[in-house]
């Protein structure tokens, strides 16, 4: 029986664990807090920070796994894959060097520039605060472009601020850039980019250094509040369509997004001896086609829950094909079903979330309405569940139509209680229609 080591304890890792357990495996999980859903699927768990390499090494030596999978980005940045492979454990995930496609936005932008990959945008990186940074922000404004201020490194999806949204004007943008340098957020370097106008979407690919096999397109909803308002979060929920595209994407848009990711994989093979694992492209569909906002070097969260819920192929076979560089020999197929994922989060999330408070989940009733349940940032202690401050619980509806999948997910949220909230508009016709109309207007198709 295959023994698999999983690193991570959130909803993304819960989706991975459920997909793996469809095969005859023994699962061992290292996670920071006790996720009850993952714990039930595991032979043994180790409670430790996912970035503690000595804990990963000790646990791996104890269980001697045949395969490992890294869920979150932070262990990738620390070199968890390099460590595990030095111990002889084949691992689904990129090396520390290849993971820079996510962990360094500067590396990603330079890669696009060096290999002339389409889909980039106007940008500059800065090592220190000064007149050059201030001038670049002002230059963008003079061109009618809003500035986006980003820390170069990892910030858990919460370090990005945009002029006209989280930042009132250029002066606030400059002040925020200064704060990043002073605080050391995301490594203490700053990237200033143009704000793209359009509609966001995501695309994942399984990669074995040579080949990439794509998953269905998904749309995430990063804003905290309904109507796409409020602070940027790690993602409040997401949906996918039965035809594996999205209502606002043309065939040409889909083809171009895939080509951008294919070119990225080729460039990484030249630059850092290749990329293996899951590659996640976050795109903005503009009037000029898809542009890449950023890459993630692992499954997106919440998108992993959409994708893995409808995976027809054997996930273990795909993982083994990734590490053995034979992905071209494996079929990657998905059911023609719609999915809607909704996160239930602590009140005040993401800016001032309540922490340490109990959350109540009626698993039987959630199962009865047909939803899939994934615990995320919770900690189980003495049979009770406590919120740790980030997204707490996710529910996924799967059906033949988006409308029905949304109804299932929304119904399931009624059985999660505490000082929590969620976005009820995710997957609703009205919100999807807004995306379609926005793209039609940008493309000049609406008079």
C-alpha positions in Angstrom: 0.0 0.0 0.0 1.3 3.4 -1.0 2.2 5.7 1.9 1.7 9.5 1.2 2.9 12.4 3.3 0.8 15.5 3.0 2.1 18.9 4.3 -0.6 21.4 5.2 -3.8 21.5 7.1 -6.2 23.9 5.4 -9.2 23.4 3.1 -6.9 23.0 0.1 -5.1 20.1 1.8 -8.5 18.7 2.8 -9.5 18.5 -0.9 -6.1 16.9 -1.7 -6.6 14.4 1.1 -10.1 13.4 -0.1 -8.9 13.0 -3.6 -6.0 10.8 -2.5 -8.2 8.6 -0.3 -10.1 7.5 -3.4 -7.0 5.3 -3.9 -5.9 2.5 -1.5 -3.3 4.6 0.4 -2.1 5.3 3.9 -2.1 9.1 4.5 0.2 10.9 7.0 -0.2 14.6 7.5 1.9 17.3 9.1 -0.1 20.5 9.9 0.0 23.4 12.2 -3.4 23.0 13.8 -5.6 19.9 14.1 -8.0 19.9 11.1 -10.6 17.3 12.1 -11.5 16.4 8.5 -7.9 15.6 7.5 -7.1 14.0 10.8 -9.9 11.4 10.2 -8.4 10.5 6.9 -4.9 10.2 8.2 -3.1 7.2 9.8 -1.1 9.6 11.8 -0.7 13.4 12.1 2.1 15.6 13.3 1.2 19.0 14.7 4.0 21.4 13.7 4.4 24.5 11.6 4.6 23.5 7.9 7.8 25.6 7.6 9.7 23.7 10.3 12.0 21.7 8.1 13.4 19.7 11.0 9.9 18.5 11.9 9.2 17.6 8.2 12.5 15.6 8.1 11.8 13.9 11.4 8.3 12.9 10.4 9.4 11.7 7.0 12.1 9.5 8.5 9.7 8.1 10.9 7.0 7.1 8.4 9.2 6.5 5.3 6.6 7.7 2.7 6.6 6.6 -1.0 5.3 10.0 -2.1 4.9 13.5 -0.6 2.6 16.4 -1.6 3.2 20.0 -0.4 -0.1 22.0 -0.1 0.8 25.6 0.9 3.4 28.0 -0.5 5.4 28.8 2.6 7.1 25.3 2.9 8.0 25.6 -0.8 9.8 28.9 -0.2 11.7 27.2 2.7 12.9 24.4 0.4 10.6 21.5 1.7 10.7 19.8 -1.7 14.5 19.9 -1.9 14.7 18.5 1.7 12.3 15.6 1.0 13.9 14.6 -2.2 17.3 14.6 -0.6 15.8 12.0 1.7 14.7 10.0 -1.3 11.0 10.9 -1.1 9.5 11.8 -4.6 7.6 15.0 -4.0 4.8 16.8 -5.9 5.9 20.4 -5.8 8.6 22.6 -7.2 12.1 23.1 -5.9 12.9 26.2 -3.9 14.4 27.8 -7.0 11.4 26.9 -9.2 8.9 28.0 -6.6 10.2 31.6 -7.1 7.6 31.8 -9.8 5.3 32.5 -6.8 7.6 33.5 -4.0 9.2 36.3 -5.9 7.0 38.4 -8.1 10.1 40.1 -9.4 11.5 36.7 -10.6 8.2 36.0 -12.4 8.1 39.3 -14.2 11.8 39.1 -15.2 11.2 35.6 -16.6 8.4 36.9 -18.8 10.7 39.7 -20.0 13.7 37.4 -20.7 11.8 34.8 -22.6 9.4 37.2 -24.3 6.3 35.5 -22.9 3.1 37.3 -23.9 0.6 38.4 -21.3 2.7 40.6 -19.1 2.1 44.3 -18.1 3.8 47.5 -17.1 5.9 47.1 -13.9 9.0 48.0 -12.0 10.6 46.6 -8.8 12.3 48.7 -6.1 14.8 47.8 -3.4 14.3 51.1 -1.5 12.0 54.0 -1.2 12.9 57.1 -3.2 12.1 59.5 -6.1 12.2 56.8 -8.7 9.4 54.9 -7.1 7.3 58.0 -6.6 7.9 59.1 -10.2 6.8 55.7 -11.6 3.5 55.8 -9.7 2.9 59.4 -11.0 3.9 58.4 -14.6 1.3 55.6 -14.5 -1.4 58.1 -13.4 -0.4 60.5 -16.2 -1.0 57.6 -18.7 -4.5 57.1 -17.1 -3.3 53.9 -15.4 -4.0 53.1 -11.7 -1.0 51.8 -9.7 -0.9 48.5 -7.9 1.5 48.3 -4.9 2.7 44.8 -4.0 5.4 43.4 -1.7 7.7 41.2 -3.9 7.5 38.1 -1.7 4.8 36.1 0.0 2.0 37.8 2.0 -0.7 35.1 2.0 -2.6 36.9 -0.7 -3.3 39.9 1.5 -0.5 42.4 0.7 -1.8 43.9 -2.6 -3.3 47.3 -2.6 -4.7 49.3 -5.5 -5.1 53.1 -6.1 -8.8 53.9 -6.2 -9.7 50.8 -4.1 -7.7 50.1 -0.9 -5.6 53.2 -1.5 -7.4 56.6 -2.0 -4.8 58.2 -4.2 -1.1 58.3 -5.2 0.0 59.8 -1.9 -1.5 56.8 -0.1 0.1 54.5 -2.6 3.5 56.0 -1.8 2.9 55.9 1.9 2.0 52.2 1.7 5.1 51.4 -0.4 7.1 53.1 2.4 5.4 51.0 5.0 6.4 47.8 3.1 10.0 48.8 3.2 9.9 49.7 6.8 8.0 46.6 8.0 9.8 44.1 5.8 6.5 42.8 4.5 7.0 40.1 1.8 10.8 40.5 2.0 10.7 44.3 2.2 10.9 44.9 -1.6 8.2 46.6 -3.6 6.7 45.9 -7.1 4.6 48.7 -8.7 2.4 47.4 -11.5 -0.3 48.8 -13.7 -3.9 47.9 -12.7 -5.5 45.8 -15.4 -9.1 46.5 -16.3 -11.1 43.4 -16.9 -12.4 40.2 -15.3 -10.2 37.8 -13.3 -10.0 34.0 -13.8 -7.7 31.2 -12.8 -6.2 28.2 -14.6 -4.3 25.3 -13.1 -2.0 22.8 -14.8 -0.3 19.6 -13.6 3.4 19.8 -14.6 6.2 17.2 -14.8 8.9 19.6 -16.1 8.2 18.5 -19.7 4.4 18.4 -20.0 1.4 20.3 -18.7 -2.1 19.0 -18.4 -4.8 21.6 -17.8 -7.8 21.6 -15.4 -11.1 23.4 -15.8 -11.1 27.2 -15.6 -12.3 28.6 -12.3 -13.3 32.1 -11.1 -12.3 33.1 -7.5 -13.8 36.0 -5.6 -11.1 37.7 -3.5 -13.1 40.6 -2.1 -14.5 40.1 1.4 -18.0 41.5 0.8 -20.8 40.9 -1.6 -20.8 42.8 -4.8 -17.0 42.5 -5.0 -16.5 45.1 -2.2 -14.3 45.2 0.8 -10.7 44.1 1.5 -8.8 41.6 -0.6 -8.8 38.1 1.0 -7.2 34.8 0.1 -10.5 34.0 -1.7 -14.1 33.9 -0.4 -15.3 31.3 -2.8 -15.2 30.2 -6.5 -17.2 28.4 -9.2 -16.6 26.4 -12.4 -18.9 25.5 -15.3 -20.0 22.1 -16.7 -18.1 22.8 -20.0 -14.9 23.6 -18.0 -14.7 27.2 -19.4 -16.2 30.4 -18.0 -19.2 32.4 -19.4 -17.1 35.4 -20.4 -14.2 33.4 -21.9 -14.0 32.9 -25.7 -12.3 29.9 -27.3 -9.4 32.2 -28.2 -9.1 33.6 -24.7 -8.9 30.0 -23.3 -6.3 29.0 -25.9 -4.2 32.1 -25.2 -4.2 31.5 -21.5 -3.0 27.9 -22.0 -0.3 29.1 -24.4 1.0 31.6 -21.8 1.3 28.8 -19.2 2.9 26.4 -21.7 5.5 29.1 -22.5 6.1 29.6 -18.8 6.8 25.9 -18.3 9.3 26.0 -21.2 11.0 29.0 -19.8 11.3 27.5 -16.3 13.0 24.4 -17.8 15.7 26.6 -19.3 16.0 28.9 -16.3 15.8 26.6 -13.2 16.0 23.0 -14.6 12.3 22.7 -14.8 9.1 23.0 -12.8 7.1 20.1 -11.4 3.9 20.0 -9.4 0.8 22.2 -9.7 1.1 25.5 -11.5 -1.7 28.0 -10.9 -2.1 31.0 -13.2 -4.1 34.0 -12.0 -5.2 35.9 -15.1 -7.0 39.1 -15.9 -9.1 39.0 -19.1 -8.7 42.4 -20.7 -10.0 43.8 -23.9 -6.6 42.8 -25.4 -6.9 39.2 -24.1 -5.5 37.4 -21.0 -2.8 39.0 -18.9 -1.0 37.2 -16.1 -1.4 38.8 -12.7 0.7 36.3 -10.8 1.5 32.6 -10.5 1.1 30.3 -7.6 3.4 27.2 -7.2 0.6 25.0 -5.8 -3.2 24.5 -5.9 -5.2 27.6 -5.4 -7.4 27.9 -2.3 -10.4 27.8 -2.8 -10.0 26.5 -6.5 -8.5 23.2 -5.4 -11.9 22.3 -4.0 -13.7 23.0 -7.3 -11.2 21.1 -9.4 -10.7 18.0 -7.3 -14.4 17.6 -6.6 -14.9 16.7 -10.3 -11.7 15.0 -11.1 -12.5 11.7 -12.9 -9.0 10.4 -13.3 -7.1 8.8 -10.4 -5.3 11.6 -8.5 -2.6 9.3 -7.1 -1.8 8.2 -10.7 -1.4 11.9 -11.7 0.8 12.6 -8.7 3.0 9.6 -9.5 3.2 10.7 -13.2 4.3 14.2 -12.1 7.2 12.9 -10.0 8.2 10.3 -12.6 8.0 12.7 -15.6 5.5 10.6 -17.5 2.4 12.9 -17.4 2.1 12.5 -21.1 1.1 8.9 -20.5 -1.8 9.7 -18.1 -5.3 10.8 -19.0 -6.5 13.8 -16.9 -10.3 13.9 -17.2 -13.0 15.8 -15.3 -16.7 15.4 -15.0 -18.9 17.8 -16.9 -20.4 19.2 -13.7 -20.7 22.7 -12.3 -19.1 23.5 -8.9 -19.7 26.3 -6.4 -17.5 26.8 -3.3 -18.3 29.1 -0.5 -16.1 30.0 2.5 -17.5 30.7 5.9 -15.1 33.1 7.7 -14.7 34.8 11.1 -16.4 38.1 11.6 -14.0 40.9 10.8 -12.0 38.8 8.3 -9.5 39.7 6.9 -8.7 42.9 8.6 -9.7 42.3 12.3 -11.0 38.7 12.5 -12.2 37.2 15.7 -9.9 34.5 16.9 -10.1 31.6 19.3 -13.9 31.5 19.3 -15.9 28.4 18.9 -17.6 27.5 15.5 -20.4 24.9 15.3 -20.7 22.7 12.2 -23.5 20.2 11.7 -21.8 17.7 9.4 -24.8 15.4 9.0 -27.1 18.2 7.8 -24.4 19.5 5.4 -24.0 16.0 4.0 -27.8 15.6 3.8 -28.1 18.6 1.4 -25.4 17.1 -0.8 -22.6 19.5 -0.1 -18.9 18.6 0.4 -17.4 19.9 3.6 -13.8 21.0 4.0 -12.4 22.4 7.3 -9.8 25.1 6.9 -8.3 27.4 9.6 -9.8 25.7 12.6 -8.3 23.9 15.6 -9.9 20.9 17.2 -9.4 20.7 20.9 -11.3 18.4 23.3 -13.9 17.7 20.7 -14.6 21.4 20.0 -13.7 23.6 17.0 -12.1 27.0 17.4 -11.4 29.6 14.7 -7.8 30.6 14.3 -8.5 33.9 12.5 -8.4 33.0 8.8 -11.0 31.3 6.6 -12.7 28.7 8.7 -14.9 26.3 6.8 -15.7 25.7 3.1 -18.6 24.0 1.5 -18.8 22.9 -2.2 -21.9 22.2 -4.3 -21.6 20.0 -7.3 -24.3 19.6 -9.9 -25.3 19.7 -13.6 -25.9 23.5 -13.5 -24.3 26.4 -11.6 -27.7 27.4 -10.3 -28.2 24.0 -8.6 -24.5 23.8 -7.4 -24.9 27.3 -5.8 -28.2 26.3 -4.1 -26.5 23.3 -2.5 -23.5 25.3 -1.3 -25.8 28.1 0.1 -28.1 25.7 1.8 -25.0 24.1 3.5 -23.9 27.4 5.0 -27.0 27.4 7.2 -25.5 24.6 9.2 -22.3 26.5 10.1 -22.8 28.8 13.1 -20.8 31.2 15.3 -19.5 34.7 14.8 -19.1 34.1 11.1 -20.2 35.4 7.7 -20.0 34.4 4.0 -20.6 35.8 0.6 -24.0 34.5 -0.6 -23.6 36.0 -4.1 -20.9 33.7 -5.3 -22.2 31.5 -8.1 -25.4 33.6 -8.4 -26.7 34.5 -11.9 -26.6 38.2 -11.2 -22.9 38.3 -10.3 -22.0 36.1 -13.3 -24.0 38.3 -15.6 -22.1 41.3 -14.3 -18.8 39.6 -15.4 -20.2 38.9 -18.9 -21.5 42.4 -19.4 -18.3 43.9 -18.2 -16.3 42.0 -20.8 -18.8 42.8 -23.5 -18.5 46.5 -22.7 -14.7 46.4 -22.6 -14.6 44.7 -26.0 -17.0 47.4 -27.4 -19.8 44.9 -27.9 -22.3 46.9 -25.9 -23.6 50.2 -27.4 
